[in-house]
């Protein structure tokens, strides 16, 4: 594994993860990434879609 000095990882960095949507409720979506299910707020729809 190597580091790229052009794109250092810092606090508040953006990362891209792919997962399986397990459930969608009124204001949250539950996504399985690896063996974990995480809850994401639907209030930030652009963030979930990957739009800037």
Residue frames as qw, qx, qy, qz and C-alpha x, y, z in Angstrom:
[[0.000, 0.889, 0.457, 0.000, 0.00, 0.00, 0.00],
 [0.441, 0.092, 0.014, 0.893, 1.37, 3.38, -0.96],
 [0.008, 0.759, 0.393, -0.518, 0.32, 6.92, -0.19],
 [0.417, 0.586, 0.375, 0.585, -0.35, 9.54, -2.83],
 [0.300, -0.324, -0.235, 0.866, 1.00, 12.97, -1.88],
 [0.083, -0.222, -0.397, -0.887, -1.40, 14.62, -4.35],
 [0.586, -0.450, -0.353, -0.573, -4.49, 13.48, -2.43],
 [0.160, 0.175, -0.798, 0.554, -3.63, 13.22, 1.29],
 [0.464, -0.559, -0.669, -0.158, -6.31, 11.90, 3.65],
 [0.055, 0.218, -0.386, 0.895, -7.30, 14.56, 6.15],
 [0.139, 0.399, 0.727, -0.541, -10.14, 15.19, 8.58],
 [0.459, 0.622, 0.268, -0.575, -13.38, 15.83, 6.64],
 [0.011, 0.312, -0.751, -0.582, -12.01, 14.10, 3.51],
 [0.779, 0.239, 0.010, -0.579, -14.52, 12.66, 1.06],
 [0.207, -0.236, 0.938, 0.150, -14.48, 8.90, 0.46],
 [0.676, 0.138, -0.334, -0.643, -16.57, 6.69, -1.79],
 [0.282, -0.128, 0.928, -0.207, -18.03, 3.44, -0.51],
 [0.561, -0.022, -0.551, -0.618, -20.37, 1.01, -2.24],
 [0.225, -0.045, 0.859, -0.459, -22.88, -0.99, -0.27],
 [0.199, -0.347, -0.850, -0.344, -26.22, -2.78, -0.39],
 [0.371, -0.279, 0.121, -0.877, -29.32, -0.83, 0.63],
 [0.151, -0.133, -0.958, 0.206, -31.06, -2.94, 3.28],
 [0.065, -0.698, -0.691, 0.177, -33.92, -0.65, 4.31],
 [0.089, 0.310, 0.120, 0.939, -35.34, 2.81, 3.57],
 [0.155, -0.619, -0.677, 0.365, -37.43, 4.60, 6.16],
 [0.116, 0.933, 0.341, 0.003, -39.02, 8.04, 6.17],
 [0.007, 0.979, -0.203, 0.007, -35.82, 9.92, 6.96],
 [0.354, -0.626, 0.681, 0.138, -32.97, 7.36, 6.85],
 [0.845, 0.362, -0.353, -0.173, -31.47, 4.70, 4.62],
 [0.705, -0.501, 0.501, -0.003, -29.70, 1.64, 6.05],
 [0.650, 0.630, -0.414, -0.096, -26.75, 0.41, 3.97],
 [0.908, -0.319, 0.229, 0.149, -24.66, -2.72, 4.44],
 [0.396, 0.794, -0.454, 0.083, -20.95, -2.15, 3.82],
 [0.245, 0.350, -0.866, 0.258, -18.92, -5.24, 4.53],
 [0.384, -0.306, -0.861, 0.132, -20.37, -6.86, 7.63],
 [0.074, -0.338, -0.457, 0.819, -21.74, -3.62, 9.09],
 [0.074, 0.718, 0.595, 0.354, -25.05, -1.86, 8.52],
 [0.222, -0.191, -0.198, 0.935, -24.83, 1.91, 8.81],
 [0.130, 0.794, 0.583, -0.112, -27.64, 4.46, 8.91],
 [0.288, 0.027, 0.208, 0.935, -27.45, 7.55, 6.69],
 [0.218, 0.577, 0.424, -0.663, -29.84, 10.53, 6.79],
 [0.436, 0.541, 0.610, 0.381, -31.96, 11.10, 3.68],
 [0.022, -0.936, -0.184, 0.300, -31.92, 14.84, 4.49],
 [0.124, -0.705, 0.487, 0.501, -28.54, 15.06, 2.71],
 [0.847, 0.400, 0.336, -0.100, -29.71, 13.47, -0.56],
 [0.484, 0.822, -0.299, -0.005, -26.97, 15.06, -2.70],
 [0.228, -0.636, 0.730, -0.108, -24.30, 13.55, -0.45],
 [0.735, -0.018, 0.663, -0.141, -25.83, 10.07, -0.78],
 [0.764, 0.614, 0.190, -0.052, -26.00, 10.40, -4.58],
 [0.721, -0.129, 0.238, 0.638, -22.39, 11.57, -4.80],
 [0.295, 0.810, 0.250, 0.440, -23.28, 14.99, -6.21],
 [0.443, -0.022, -0.258, 0.858, -21.20, 18.01, -5.27]]
